[in-house]
Amino acid sequence: MRKFCVYGKGGIGKSTTVSNIAAALAEDGKKVLVIGCDPKADTTRNLVGRKIPTVLDIFRKKGAENMELEDIVFEGFGGVYCVESGGPEPGVGCAGRGVITAVDMLNRLGAFETLKPDVVIYDILGDVVCGGFAMPLQKHLADDVYIVTTCDPMAIYAANNICKGIKRYASRGKIALGGIIYNGRSVVNAPEIVEDFAKKIGTQVIGKIPMSNLITKAEIYKKTVIEYAPDSEITNTFREIAKAIYENKNRVIPNPLSEEELDKITEKIDVLLKENVKG
């Protein structure tokens, strides 16, 4: 079973990336299970065509004793199995609780034995690597992590923090960093900035997602671009990234950057921003 996590700052394009990678792998004949661990519960929307009930929703309504696998697992495009952990009501509790509850329930209901997925993908918010969100790292639920980032300084800052969490648990022989996925959707589209960041922390840029209106158009219809525009360039990009991740064996313990090193990257981005304004 191939198991990996996709982390990144909120709003960075994680869910878009995960849903399209999942669709591409399913298209290639893999049996895929996607577990959305973002409290917004929208990772699988473009696979199923709607938002699905979350594990915490069903837990509150039925209780653990009465929950069944079909209550929380839904089939989406290409036969992708979809689960959303959900989160607490705003202002109440820890969002990481949804991750913990979801994984516990899937194990309790024998999901992995019943569904027998070839690939399991966790989509995890990476702004705060608290106990709940770090659990996939701590419990070795996946073999490796992929971080989605743009050239936005706060996205790179979040990526660096995620690397700190990976390093903490990788030292125990549990998990490693597989690479960076560059998303070119920010004001500054400078993949060389992210390539430099990846090199400094000791990893690779495993894929680059260019700006594409097709992604937006597909999401308006609650679809992946794999389904909406199967013959497009952006679809082929997601196919290539999915294949690269599935076959990747280049996993490392990252070396997170210091504040001073991050400041130098921010200064480079600032220069590019000023050049864009002049242009």
GUMARKOL-861577 format. One record per residue: x, y, z of N, C-alpha, C in turn; residue number from 1. Coordinates in Angstrom, 2 decimals, always signed. Example, Ala and Ser with C-alpha at 12.3 -4.5 7.8 and 13.67 -1.06 7.14 Angstrom:
BEGIN
n.east:n.north:n.up:ca.east:ca.north:ca.up:c.east:c.north:c.up:pavo
+13.19:-5.69:+7.80:+12.30:-4.50:+7.80:+13.20:-3.30:+7.80:1 .
+12.85:-2.25:+7.08:+13.67:-1.06:+7.14:+12.90:+0.03:+7.87:2 .
// end
This chain:
BEGIN
n.east:n.north:n.up:ca.east:ca.north:ca.up:c.east:c.north:c.up:pavo
+0.84:-1.19:+0.00:+0.00:+0.00:+0.00:+0.88:+1.25:+0.00:1 .
+0.71:+2.11:-0.98:+1.48:+3.37:-1.07:+0.75:+4.43:-0.27:2 .
+1.41:+4.98:+0.74:+0.75:+5.94:+1.63:+1.57:+7.23:+1.71:3 .
+0.92:+8.37:+1.44:+1.65:+9.63:+1.58:+0.71:+10.75:+2.01:4 .
+1.32:+11.78:+2.61:+0.59:+12.97:+3.08:+0.93:+14.15:+2.18:5 .
-0.04:+15.04:+2.01:+0.22:+16.31:+1.34:-0.10:+17.41:+2.34:6 .
+0.92:+18.18:+2.67:+0.79:+19.29:+3.63:+0.95:+20.63:+2.90:7 .
+0.56:+21.70:+3.58:+0.77:+23.03:+3.04:-0.08:+24.05:+3.76:8 .
+0.28:+25.29:+3.59:-0.47:+26.40:+4.19:-1.91:+26.40:+3.67:9 .
-2.86:+26.84:+4.49:-4.24:+26.93:+4.07:-4.40:+27.82:+2.84:10 .
-5.19:+27.37:+1.87:-5.45:+28.15:+0.67:-4.36:+28.06:-0.38:11 .
-3.41:+27.15:-0.19:-2.25:+27.08:-1.08:-2.51:+26.21:-2.31:12 .
-3.61:+25.45:-2.29:-3.93:+24.57:-3.40:-3.73:+23.10:-3.10:13 .
-3.68:+22.75:-1.80:-3.50:+21.35:-1.40:-4.62:+20.46:-1.91:14 .
-5.85:+20.89:-1.64:-6.99:+20.04:-1.98:-7.12:+19.86:-3.48:15 .
-6.86:+20.93:-4.24:-6.86:+20.83:-5.70:-5.81:+19.82:-6.15:16 .
-4.64:+19.92:-5.56:-3.54:+19.03:-5.91:-3.87:+17.59:-5.57:17 .
-4.36:+17.35:-4.34:-4.67:+16.00:-3.89:-5.77:+15.37:-4.75:18 .
-6.84:+16.11:-5.00:-7.96:+15.53:-5.76:-7.54:+15.18:-7.18:19 .
-6.71:+16.00:-7.79:-6.27:+15.72:-9.16:-5.25:+14.58:-9.22:20 .
-4.37:+14.52:-8.22:-3.43:+13.40:-8.15:-4.20:+12.10:-7.95:21 .
-5.19:+12.12:-7.06:-6.01:+10.93:-6.80:-6.73:+10.49:-8.08:22 .
-7.31:+11.44:-8.79:-8.03:+11.13:-10.03:-7.08:+10.55:-11.07:23 .
-5.87:+11.12:-11.15:-4.88:+10.62:-12.12:-4.45:+9.20:-11.80:24 .
-4.25:+8.91:-10.52:-3.85:+7.55:-10.12:-4.98:+6.55:-10.36:25 .
-6.23:+6.98:-10.10:-7.38:+6.11:-10.35:-7.51:+5.83:-11.84:26 .
-7.29:+6.86:-12.64:-7.34:+6.73:-14.10:-6.31:+5.71:-14.59:27 .
-5.21:+5.61:-13.83:-4.13:+4.69:-14.17:-4.37:+3.28:-13.62:28 .
-5.54:+3.07:-13.05:-5.89:+1.73:-12.59:-5.64:+1.46:-11.12:29 .
-5.24:+2.48:-10.36:-4.99:+2.30:-8.92:-6.30:+2.46:-8.14:30 .
-6.41:+1.70:-7.07:-7.52:+1.87:-6.14:-7.07:+2.87:-5.08:31 .
-7.73:+4.04:-5.03:-7.23:+5.17:-4.23:-8.21:+5.52:-3.11:32 .
-7.67:+5.79:-1.93:-8.44:+6.29:-0.80:-7.87:+7.66:-0.41:33 .
-8.73:+8.69:-0.42:-8.34:+10.03:-0.02:-8.98:+10.36:+1.32:34 .
-8.15:+10.78:+2.27:-8.64:+11.16:+3.60:-8.37:+12.65:+3.79:35 .
-9.43:+13.44:+3.71:-9.31:+14.89:+3.89:-9.24:+15.21:+5.37:36 .
-8.15:+15.87:+5.77:-7.94:+16.17:+7.19:-8.00:+17.67:+7.47:37 .
-8.61:+18.42:+6.58:-8.78:+19.86:+6.76:-10.16:+20.10:+7.36:38 .
-10.26:+20.93:+8.41:-11.58:+21.19:+9.02:-12.62:+21.71:+8.03:39 .
-12.19:+22.33:+6.91:-13.15:+22.83:+5.92:-13.86:+21.68:+5.21:40 .
-13.28:+20.51:+5.25:-13.89:+19.29:+4.69:-14.22:+19.42:+3.21:41 .
-13.30:+20.01:+2.44:-13.56:+20.21:+1.02:-12.54:+19.53:+0.11:42 .
-11.71:+18.67:+0.67:-10.69:+17.99:-0.13:-11.32:+17.17:-1.26:43 .
-12.40:+16.48:-0.94:-12.98:+15.51:-1.89:-14.17:+16.06:-2.67:44 .
-14.48:+17.33:-2.50:-15.65:+17.91:-3.16:-15.60:+17.73:-4.67:45 .
-14.43:+17.96:-5.27:-14.32:+17.87:-6.73:-14.22:+16.44:-7.24:46 .
-14.04:+15.50:-6.33:-14.06:+14.09:-6.71:-15.48:+13.53:-6.66:47 .
-16.23:+13.93:-5.62:-17.59:+13.42:-5.42:-18.62:+14.31:-6.11:48 .
-18.27:+15.60:-6.31:-19.22:+16.53:-6.91:-20.04:+17.29:-5.89:49 .
-19.73:+17.08:-4.62:-20.42:+17.76:-3.53:-19.62:+17.55:-2.26:50 .
-19.95:+18.31:-1.22:-19.33:+18.07:+0.08:-20.01:+16.88:+0.73:51 .
-19.23:+16.01:+1.31:-19.78:+14.80:+1.92:-19.82:+14.94:+3.44:52 .
-20.67:+14.16:+4.12:-20.69:+14.19:+5.59:-19.32:+13.80:+6.14:53 .
-18.93:+14.44:+7.21:-17.63:+14.16:+7.79:-17.73:+13.08:+8.88:54 .
-16.59:+12.52:+9.23:-16.55:+11.52:+10.28:-17.07:+12.11:+11.60:55 .
-16.67:+13.35:+11.90:-17.15:+13.97:+13.14:-18.64:+14.25:+13.10:56 .
-19.18:+14.61:+11.90:-20.63:+14.81:+11.76:-21.38:+13.53:+12.14:57 .
-20.96:+12.42:+11.56:-21.63:+11.14:+11.79:-21.41:+10.67:+13.23:58 .
-20.22:+10.94:+13.75:-19.90:+10.58:+15.14:-20.86:+11.27:+16.10:59 .
-21.13:+12.56:+15.84:-22.03:+13.32:+16.71:-23.46:+12.80:+16.60:60 .
-23.87:+12.41:+15.39:-25.25:+11.98:+15.17:-25.52:+10.56:+15.65:61 .
-24.60:+9.66:+15.37:-24.88:+8.23:+15.60:-24.10:+7.61:+16.74:62 .
-22.97:+8.25:+17.11:-22.12:+7.65:+18.12:-21.24:+6.58:+17.50:63 .
-20.11:+6.31:+18.13:-19.13:+5.39:+17.57:-19.69:+3.98:+17.38:64 .
-20.57:+3.55:+18.29:-21.07:+2.17:+18.26:-21.95:+1.90:+17.05:65 .
-22.61:+2.95:+16.54:-23.58:+2.76:+15.47:-23.06:+3.17:+14.09:66 .
-21.83:+3.60:+14.02:-21.28:+4.03:+12.74:-20.92:+2.84:+11.87:67 .
-21.16:+2.97:+10.57:-20.80:+1.96:+9.61:-19.91:+2.57:+8.54:68 .
-19.17:+1.73:+7.84:-18.20:+2.21:+6.86:-18.86:+3.07:+5.79:69 .
-20.05:+2.65:+5.35:-20.73:+3.42:+4.28:-21.22:+4.78:+4.75:70 .
-21.23:+5.00:+6.07:-21.61:+6.32:+6.59:-20.53:+7.37:+6.32:71 .
-19.28:+6.91:+6.19:-18.18:+7.87:+6.11:-17.31:+7.73:+4.88:72 .
-17.50:+6.67:+4.09:-16.72:+6.48:+2.87:-17.64:+6.63:+1.66:73 .
-17.27:+7.54:+0.76:-18.08:+7.81:-0.43:-17.22:+7.62:-1.68:74 .
-17.84:+7.12:-2.74:-17.10:+6.86:-3.96:-17.22:+8.05:-4.90:75 .
-16.06:+8.51:-5.41:-16.04:+9.65:-6.30:-15.56:+9.28:-7.69:76 .
-15.14:+10.28:-8.44:-14.69:+10.08:-9.82:-13.61:+8.99:-9.90:77 .
-13.77:+8.11:-10.89:-12.78:+7.06:-11.09:-12.79:+5.99:-10.02:78 .
-13.83:+6.00:-9.17:-13.89:+5.02:-8.10:-13.05:+5.36:-6.89:79 .
-12.58:+6.62:-6.80:-11.78:+7.04:-5.66:-12.63:+7.01:-4.39:80 .
-12.15:+6.35:-3.35:-12.82:+6.34:-2.06:-12.49:+7.65:-1.33:81 .
-13.54:+8.29:-0.80:-13.36:+9.63:-0.21:-13.86:+9.67:+1.23:82 .
-13.04:+10.23:+2.11:-13.38:+10.40:+3.52:-12.99:+11.82:+3.93:83 .
-13.84:+12.47:+4.71:-13.51:+13.79:+5.29:-13.57:+13.68:+6.80:84 .
-12.49:+14.07:+7.46:-12.47:+13.96:+8.92:-13.38:+14.99:+9.57:85 .
-13.41:+16.21:+9.03:-14.20:+17.27:+9.64:-13.48:+17.90:+10.81:86 .
-14.16:+18.82:+11.49:-13.56:+19.50:+12.63:-14.63:+19.94:+13.60:87 .
-14.22:+20.52:+14.71:-15.19:+20.99:+15.72:-15.91:+22.24:+15.23:88 .
-16.95:+22.60:+15.92:-17.63:+23.86:+15.60:-16.68:+25.02:+15.90:89 .
-16.80:+26.12:+15.13:-15.88:+27.25:+15.31:-15.79:+27.71:+16.76:90 .
-14.56:+27.86:+17.23:-14.32:+28.36:+18.57:-14.39:+27.30:+19.65:91 .
-14.61:+26.05:+19.24:-14.74:+24.98:+20.24:-13.80:+23.83:+19.90:92 .
-12.91:+23.49:+20.81:-12.08:+22.30:+20.64:-10.92:+22.46:+19.67:93 .
-10.20:+21.37:+19.49:-9.02:+21.35:+18.63:-9.36:+20.73:+17.29:94 .
-8.95:+21.39:+16.21:-9.26:+20.89:+14.87:-8.57:+19.56:+14.60:95 .
-7.45:+19.32:+15.27:-6.75:+18.07:+15.09:-7.55:+16.86:+15.57:96 .
-8.56:+17.10:+16.39:-9.38:+16.00:+16.90:-10.06:+15.25:+15.76:97 .
-10.44:+15.97:+14.72:-11.09:+15.33:+13.59:-10.19:+14.32:+12.92:98 .
-8.91:+14.65:+12.81:-7.94:+13.74:+12.20:-7.83:+12.47:+13.03:99 .
-7.67:+12.65:+14.34:-7.52:+11.51:+15.23:-8.76:+10.62:+15.19:100 .
-9.95:+11.25:+15.28:-11.20:+10.49:+15.28:-11.38:+9.74:+13.96:101 .
-11.09:+10.41:+12.85:-11.28:+9.78:+11.53:-10.42:+8.53:+11.38:102 .
-9.16:+8.65:+11.72:-8.25:+7.51:+11.57:-8.63:+6.38:+12.52:103 .
-9.02:+6.73:+13.74:-9.46:+5.71:+14.70:-10.68:+4.95:+14.18:104 .
-11.64:+5.70:+13.63:-12.87:+5.07:+13.14:-12.60:+4.21:+11.91:105 .
-11.75:+4.67:+11.01:-11.42:+3.88:+9.82:-10.77:+2.56:+10.22:106 .
-9.91:+2.62:+11.22:-9.27:+1.39:+11.72:-10.28:+0.49:+12.41:107 .
-11.13:+1.09:+13.21:-12.13:+0.33:+13.96:-13.10:-0.39:+13.03:108 .
-13.44:+0.28:+11.89:-14.39:-0.29:+10.94:-13.71:-1.16:+9.88:109 .
-12.41:-1.33:+10.01:-11.68:-2.19:+9.08:-11.63:-1.67:+7.65:110 .
-11.56:-0.35:+7.53:-11.62:+0.27:+6.20:-10.50:-0.18:+5.28:111 .
-9.30:-0.24:+5.79:-8.15:-0.57:+4.94:-8.19:-2.02:+4.49:112 .
-8.69:-2.90:+5.36:-8.81:-4.32:+5.01:-9.96:-4.54:+4.03:113 .
-11.04:-3.80:+4.21:-12.23:-3.96:+3.35:-12.02:-3.34:+1.97:114 .
-11.52:-2.11:+1.94:-11.38:-1.39:+0.68:-10.14:-1.83:-0.10:115 .
-9.11:-2.27:+0.64:-7.85:-2.71:+0.03:-7.29:-1.70:-0.98:116 .
-7.08:-0.45:-0.55:-6.56:+0.54:-1.49:-5.10:+0.30:-1.86:117 .
-4.76:+0.66:-3.09:-3.36:+0.63:-3.52:-2.63:+1.87:-3.04:118 .
-3.40:+2.96:-2.92:-2.82:+4.26:-2.54:-3.72:+4.92:-1.50:119 .
-3.11:+5.44:-0.43:-3.83:+6.24:+0.56:-3.17:+7.62:+0.61:120 .
-4.00:+8.67:+0.42:-3.48:+10.04:+0.43:-4.17:+10.82:+1.55:121 .
-3.38:+11.43:+2.41:-3.88:+12.31:+3.46:-3.65:+13.76:+3.05:122 .
-4.71:+14.56:+3.08:-4.61:+16.00:+2.78:-4.68:+16.73:+4.12:123 .
-3.57:+17.40:+4.50:-3.48:+17.93:+5.86:-3.08:+19.40:+5.88:124 .
-3.83:+20.18:+6.64:-3.52:+21.59:+6.81:-2.18:+21.75:+7.51:125 .
-1.34:+22.65:+7.01:+0.00:+22.75:+7.56:+0.35:+24.08:+8.18:126 .
-0.66:+24.94:+8.43:-0.36:+26.21:+9.10:+0.07:+25.98:+10.53:127 .
-0.58:+25.01:+11.17:-0.27:+24.70:+12.57:-0.01:+23.20:+12.67:128 .
+1.21:+22.82:+12.98:+1.53:+21.40:+13.10:+1.35:+21.01:+14.57:129 .
+0.07:+21.00:+15.00:-0.23:+20.63:+16.39:-0.31:+19.11:+16.51:130 .
-0.66:+18.62:+17.68:-0.69:+17.18:+17.90:-1.56:+16.44:+16.91:131 .
-2.78:+16.99:+16.65:-3.69:+16.33:+15.74:-3.19:+16.29:+14.32:132 .
-2.74:+17.44:+13.84:-2.28:+17.51:+12.45:-0.94:+16.82:+12.26:133 .
-0.17:+16.69:+13.33:+1.11:+15.99:+13.23:+0.96:+14.49:+13.40:134 .
-0.25:+14.04:+13.76:-0.44:+12.62:+14.04:-0.05:+11.70:+12.88:135 .
-0.39:+12.05:+11.63:+0.06:+11.18:+10.53:+1.57:+11.00:+10.49:136 .
+2.30:+12.01:+10.96:+3.76:+11.90:+11.04:+4.16:+11.03:+12.23:137 .
+3.54:+11.33:+13.36:+3.89:+10.65:+14.61:+3.56:+9.17:+14.59:138 .
+2.40:+8.84:+14.00:+1.91:+7.46:+14.02:+2.34:+6.66:+12.79:139 .
+3.14:+7.28:+11.93:+3.60:+6.62:+10.71:+2.42:+6.11:+9.87:140 .
+1.42:+6.97:+9.70:+0.28:+6.61:+8.86:+0.67:+6.65:+7.39:141 .
+1.74:+7.36:+7.08:+2.21:+7.46:+5.70:+3.72:+7.25:+5.66:142 .
+4.22:+6.99:+4.46:+5.65:+6.77:+4.30:+6.41:+8.07:+4.06:143 .
+5.76:+8.99:+3.36:+6.44:+10.24:+3.05:+5.46:+11.40:+2.93:144 .
+6.03:+12.60:+2.94:+5.26:+13.84:+2.92:+5.64:+14.66:+1.70:145 .
+4.63:+15.31:+1.10:+4.86:+16.25:+0.01:+4.25:+17.58:+0.43:146 .
+4.99:+18.65:+0.22:+4.56:+19.97:+0.67:+4.25:+20.84:-0.54:147 .
+3.03:+21.38:-0.56:+2.63:+22.30:-1.62:+2.95:+23.72:-1.18:148 .
+3.62:+24.48:-2.04:+3.91:+25.87:-1.71:+3.94:+26.74:-2.96:149 .
+3.69:+28.02:-2.76:+3.86:+29.02:-3.81:+5.12:+29.82:-3.46:150 .
+5.29:+30.96:-4.13:+6.41:+31.85:-3.80:+6.06:+32.85:-2.70:151 .
+4.88:+32.74:-2.16:+4.48:+33.62:-1.08:+5.34:+33.35:+0.15:152 .
+5.91:+34.38:+0.78:+6.79:+34.16:+1.94:+6.15:+33.35:+3.05:153 .
+4.85:+33.59:+3.33:+4.21:+32.86:+4.41:+4.00:+31.38:+4.05:154 .
+3.85:+31.09:+2.77:+3.72:+29.70:+2.33:+5.05:+28.97:+2.53:155 .
+6.14:+29.64:+2.21:+7.47:+29.04:+2.40:+7.77:+28.90:+3.89:156 .
+7.35:+29.89:+4.67:+7.52:+29.83:+6.12:+6.79:+28.61:+6.69:157 .
+5.53:+28.40:+6.22:+4.75:+27.24:+6.67:+5.42:+25.94:+6.24:158 .
+5.93:+25.92:+5.00:+6.62:+24.72:+4.50:+7.84:+24.40:+5.36:159 .
+8.56:+25.43:+5.78:+9.73:+25.23:+6.63:+9.33:+24.67:+8.00:160 .
+8.20:+25.16:+8.54:+7.70:+24.64:+9.82:+7.29:+23.18:+9.71:161 .
+6.68:+22.84:+8.58:+6.29:+21.45:+8.36:+7.54:+20.57:+8.34:162 .
+8.60:+21.08:+7.74:+9.87:+20.33:+7.69:+10.41:+20.08:+9.10:163 .
+10.18:+21.03:+10.00:+10.61:+20.84:+11.39:+9.86:+19.67:+12.02:164 .
+8.54:+19.57:+11.72:+7.76:+18.46:+12.24:+8.21:+17.13:+11.65:165 .
+8.50:+17.13:+10.34:+8.96:+15.91:+9.68:+10.29:+15.45:+10.30:166 .
+11.19:+16.42:+10.50:+12.50:+16.08:+11.06:+12.36:+15.49:+12.45:167 .
+11.43:+16.01:+13.22:+11.22:+15.52:+14.59:+10.85:+14.04:+14.59:168 .
+9.94:+13.66:+13.69:+9.46:+12.27:+13.69:+10.29:+11.37:+12.78:169 .
+10.94:+11.95:+11.78:+11.81:+11.16:+10.90:+13.01:+10.62:+11.67:170 .
+13.44:+11.37:+12.68:+14.58:+10.94:+13.48:+14.29:+9.63:+14.22:171 .
+13.00:+9.32:+14.33:+12.61:+8.06:+14.97:+12.39:+6.96:+13.92:172 .
+12.77:+7.24:+12.69:+12.66:+6.27:+11.62:+11.25:+6.04:+11.12:173 .
+10.38:+7.05:+11.30:+8.98:+6.85:+10.97:+8.54:+7.42:+9.63:174 .
+9.07:+8.56:+9.22:+8.56:+9.20:+8.02:+9.63:+10.09:+7.41:175 .
+9.48:+10.45:+6.13:+10.48:+11.27:+5.46:+9.80:+12.25:+4.50:176 .
+10.58:+13.20:+4.03:+10.09:+14.18:+3.06:+10.36:+13.66:+1.65:177 .
+9.30:+13.61:+0.84:+9.45:+13.13:-0.53:+9.74:+14.23:-1.53:178 .
+9.32:+15.46:-1.20:+9.59:+16.56:-2.12:+8.62:+17.71:-1.97:179 .
+8.86:+18.74:-2.76:+8.05:+19.95:-2.79:+7.25:+19.98:-4.09:180 .
+5.98:+20.38:-3.99:+5.16:+20.61:-5.18:+4.98:+22.12:-5.31:181 .
+5.47:+22.68:-6.41:+5.38:+24.13:-6.60:+4.07:+24.48:-7.31:182 .
+3.32:+25.41:-6.71:+2.08:+25.91:-7.31:+2.30:+27.35:-7.75:183 .
+2.20:+27.60:-9.04:+2.50:+28.93:-9.57:+1.36:+29.90:-9.55:184 .
+0.53:+29.86:-8.51:-0.67:+30.68:-8.47:-0.50:+32.00:-7.73:185 .
+0.69:+32.28:-7.19:+0.86:+33.51:-6.41:+1.19:+34.69:-7.31:186 .
+1.26:+35.89:-6.71:+1.55:+37.11:-7.46:+2.89:+37.00:-8.18:187 .
+3.87:+36.43:-7.48:+5.19:+36.21:-8.08:+5.28:+34.75:-8.51:188 .
+5.46:+34.52:-9.79:+5.62:+33.15:-10.30:+7.11:+32.95:-10.60:189 .
+7.82:+32.47:-9.58:+9.27:+32.30:-9.71:+9.67:+30.95:-9.16:190 .
+9.53:+29.90:-9.96:+9.84:+28.55:-9.46:+11.27:+28.40:-8.96:191 .
+12.18:+29.27:-9.47:+13.58:+29.18:-9.02:+13.71:+29.47:-7.53:192 .
+12.81:+30.29:-6.98:+12.82:+30.58:-5.54:+12.55:+29.30:-4.75:193 .
+11.52:+28.56:-5.17:+11.14:+27.33:-4.48:+12.17:+26.24:-4.74:194 .
+12.76:+26.21:-5.93:+13.82:+25.24:-6.22:+15.02:+25.47:-5.30:195 .
+15.32:+26.74:-5.06:+16.43:+27.08:-4.16:+16.11:+26.66:-2.73:196 .
+14.87:+26.91:-2.31:+14.43:+26.50:-0.97:+14.54:+24.98:-0.82:197 .
+14.04:+24.24:-1.84:+14.09:+22.78:-1.80:+15.53:+22.27:-1.70:198 .
+16.40:+22.88:-2.47:+17.81:+22.47:-2.46:+18.44:+22.70:-1.10:199 .
+18.11:+23.84:-0.49:+18.68:+24.18:+0.82:+18.23:+23.21:+1.91:200 .
+16.98:+22.76:+1.85:+16.51:+21.85:+2.90:+16.85:+20.39:+2.56:201 .
+17.39:+20.16:+1.37:+17.89:+18.84:+1.01:+16.95:+17.95:+0.23:202 .
+15.95:+18.56:-0.43:+14.98:+17.75:-1.16:+14.86:+18.22:-2.61:203 .
+13.82:+17.75:-3.30:+13.60:+18.04:-4.71:+12.25:+18.72:-4.93:204 .
+12.12:+19.44:-6.02:+10.80:+19.89:-6.48:+10.29:+18.77:-7.38:205 .
+9.29:+18.07:-6.91:+8.84:+16.87:-7.63:+7.80:+17.19:-8.71:206 .
+7.29:+18.42:-8.68:+6.32:+18.82:-9.69:+6.02:+20.30:-9.62:207 .
+5.64:+20.86:-10.77:+5.30:+22.29:-10.86:+3.94:+22.43:-11.51:208 .
+3.05:+23.11:-10.81:+1.69:+23.32:-11.32:+1.59:+24.76:-11.85:209 .
+1.42:+24.95:-13.15:+1.31:+26.30:-13.69:-0.07:+26.88:-13.45:210 .
-0.18:+28.21:-13.56:-1.49:+28.85:-13.50:-2.34:+28.33:-14.66:211 .
-3.58:+28.03:-14.40:-4.47:+27.55:-15.45:-5.92:+27.89:-15.13:212 .
-6.59:+28.55:-16.07:-8.00:+28.87:-15.88:-8.85:+27.61:-15.85:213 .
-8.33:+26.53:-16.43:-9.10:+25.28:-16.45:-9.32:+24.73:-15.05:214 .
-8.36:+24.98:-14.15:-8.54:+24.53:-12.76:-9.75:+25.22:-12.15:215 .
-9.83:+26.54:-12.34:-10.96:+27.31:-11.81:-12.27:+26.88:-12.44:216 .
-12.26:+26.72:-13.77:-13.49:+26.31:-14.47:-13.96:+24.94:-14.00:217 .
-13.03:+24.02:-13.84:-13.39:+22.68:-13.38:-14.00:+22.73:-11.99:218 .
-13.43:+23.56:-11.11:-13.90:+23.62:-9.74:-15.27:+24.29:-9.63:219 .
-15.59:+25.16:-10.58:-16.94:+25.75:-10.61:-17.98:+24.64:-10.77:220 .
-17.62:+23.62:-11.56:-18.53:+22.48:-11.78:-18.25:+21.33:-10.81:221 .
-17.45:+21.63:-9.78:-17.11:+20.63:-8.75:-16.50:+19.38:-9.38:222 .
-15.50:+19.62:-10.22:-14.81:+18.52:-10.89:-13.30:+18.73:-10.83:223 .
-12.56:+17.65:-10.95:-11.12:+17.76:-11.15:-10.88:+18.09:-12.62:224 .
-9.69:+18.58:-12.94:-9.40:+18.83:-14.36:-9.20:+17.51:-15.10:225 .
-8.87:+16.46:-14.36:-8.75:+15.13:-14.97:-10.08:+14.74:-15.61:226 .
-11.17:+15.06:-14.91:-12.51:+14.75:-15.43:-12.99:+15.81:-16.41:227 .
-12.77:+17.08:-16.06:-13.33:+18.20:-16.84:-12.62:+18.40:-18.18:228 .
-11.31:+18.29:-18.19:-10.53:+18.54:-19.41:-9.43:+17.48:-19.54:229 .
-9.80:+16.24:-19.82:-8.84:+15.13:-19.80:-7.70:+15.24:-20.80:230 .
-7.87:+16.03:-21.86:-6.83:+16.13:-22.89:-5.99:+17.41:-22.79:231 .
-6.15:+18.14:-21.69:-5.46:+19.43:-21.55:-4.04:+19.27:-21.02:232 .
-3.24:+20.32:-21.19:-1.86:+20.32:-20.69:-1.82:+20.24:-19.18:233 .
-2.72:+20.97:-18.51:-2.69:+20.97:-17.05:-3.05:+19.59:-16.50:234 .
-3.93:+18.87:-17.19:-4.25:+17.51:-16.79:-3.03:+16.61:-16.91:235 .
-2.29:+16.76:-17.99:-1.07:+15.97:-18.16:-0.04:+16.30:-17.09:236 .
-0.02:+17.56:-16.65:+0.88:+17.96:-15.56:+0.55:+17.19:-14.29:237 .
-0.74:+17.12:-13.94:-1.14:+16.38:-12.75:-0.84:+14.88:-12.89:238 .
-1.00:+14.36:-14.09:-0.66:+12.94:-14.32:+0.82:+12.69:-14.07:239 .
+1.64:+13.62:-14.54:+3.09:+13.48:-14.36:+3.47:+13.57:-12.88:240 .
+2.84:+14.50:-12.16:+3.13:+14.64:-10.73:+2.69:+13.39:-9.97:241 .
+1.51:+12.87:-10.31:+1.00:+11.67:-9.65:+1.95:+10.50:-9.86:242 .
+2.43:+10.34:-11.08:+3.35:+9.24:-11.40:+4.68:+9.42:-10.67:243 .
+5.17:+10.68:-10.63:+6.44:+10.96:-9.96:+6.35:+10.65:-8.47:244 .
+5.25:+11.00:-7.84:+5.08:+10.73:-6.41:+4.93:+9.23:-6.16:245 .
+4.12:+8.58:-6.96:+3.87:+7.15:-6.77:+5.17:+6.34:-6.87:246 .
+6.05:+6.75:-7.79:+7.28:+6.00:-8.03:+8.48:+6.54:-7.25:247 .
+8.30:+7.62:-6.52:+9.42:+8.29:-5.86:+10.05:+7.45:-4.75:248 .
+11.35:+7.36:-4.78:+12.10:+6.67:-3.73:+13.14:+7.59:-3.08:249 .
+13.12:+8.84:-3.53:+14.09:+9.82:-3.02:+13.50:+10.54:-1.81:250 .
+13.60:+9.90:-0.65:+13.01:+10.45:+0.57:+14.12:+10.85:+1.54:251 .
+13.97:+12.02:+2.13:+15.05:+12.55:+2.96:+14.52:+13.07:+4.29:252 .
+15.42:+13.21:+5.25:+15.13:+13.97:+6.46:+15.53:+15.41:+6.16:253 .
+14.58:+16.33:+6.13:+14.91:+17.71:+5.74:+15.74:+18.44:+6.78:254 .
+16.42:+19.47:+6.32:+17.16:+20.37:+7.21:+16.50:+21.74:+7.15:255 .
+15.54:+22.01:+8.05:+14.81:+23.28:+8.01:+15.74:+24.48:+8.09:256 .
+15.33:+25.57:+7.46:+16.14:+26.77:+7.42:+15.99:+27.59:+8.70:257 .
+17.00:+28.38:+8.96:+16.96:+29.31:+10.10:+16.13:+30.53:+9.70:258 .
+15.80:+31.35:+10.69:+15.05:+32.59:+10.41:+15.84:+33.48:+9.47:259 .
+17.15:+33.53:+9.65:+18.00:+34.37:+8.78:+17.96:+33.89:+7.34:260 .
+17.99:+32.58:+7.15:+17.94:+32.02:+5.79:+16.58:+32.28:+5.15:261 .
+15.52:+32.19:+5.94:+14.19:+32.49:+5.42:+14.07:+33.96:+5.04:262 .
+14.68:+34.82:+5.84:+14.67:+36.26:+5.55:+15.33:+36.55:+4.20:263 .
+16.40:+35.83:+3.88:+17.09:+36.03:+2.60:+16.19:+35.66:+1.42:264 .
+15.41:+34.59:+1.59:+14.46:+34.19:+0.55:+13.38:+35.26:+0.39:265 .
+12.89:+35.78:+1.52:+11.88:+36.83:+1.49:+12.39:+38.07:+0.78:266 .
+13.65:+38.41:+0.99:+14.25:+39.57:+0.33:+14.28:+39.38:-1.19:267 .
+14.58:+38.17:-1.65:+14.58:+37.88:-3.09:+13.18:+38.04:-3.67:268 .
+12.18:+37.56:-2.91:+10.79:+37.68:-3.36:+10.39:+39.15:-3.44:269 .
+10.83:+39.93:-2.45:+10.53:+41.36:-2.42:+11.09:+42.07:-3.65:270 .
+12.29:+41.71:-4.05:+12.91:+42.28:-5.25:+12.06:+41.97:-6.48:271 .
+11.61:+40.73:-6.58:+10.78:+40.31:-7.72:+9.44:+41.04:-7.73:272 .
+8.87:+41.26:-6.54:+7.62:+42.00:-6.45:+7.79:+43.43:-6.95:273 .
+8.88:+44.06:-6.56:+9.14:+45.44:-7.00:+9.37:+45.50:-8.51:274 .
+10.03:+44.48:-9.04:+10.25:+44.43:-10.49:+8.92:+44.28:-11.23:275 .
+8.00:+43.49:-10.65:+6.68:+43.31:-11.25:+5.89:+44.62:-11.28:276 .
+6.02:+45.40:-10.18:+5.33:+46.69:-10.09:+5.87:+47.64:-11.15:277 .
+7.20:+47.66:-11.31:+7.79:+48.53:-12.33:+7.38:+48.12:-13.73:278 .
+7.29:+46.76:-13.92:+6.92:+46.25:-15.22:+5.49:+46.59:-15.58:279 .
// end
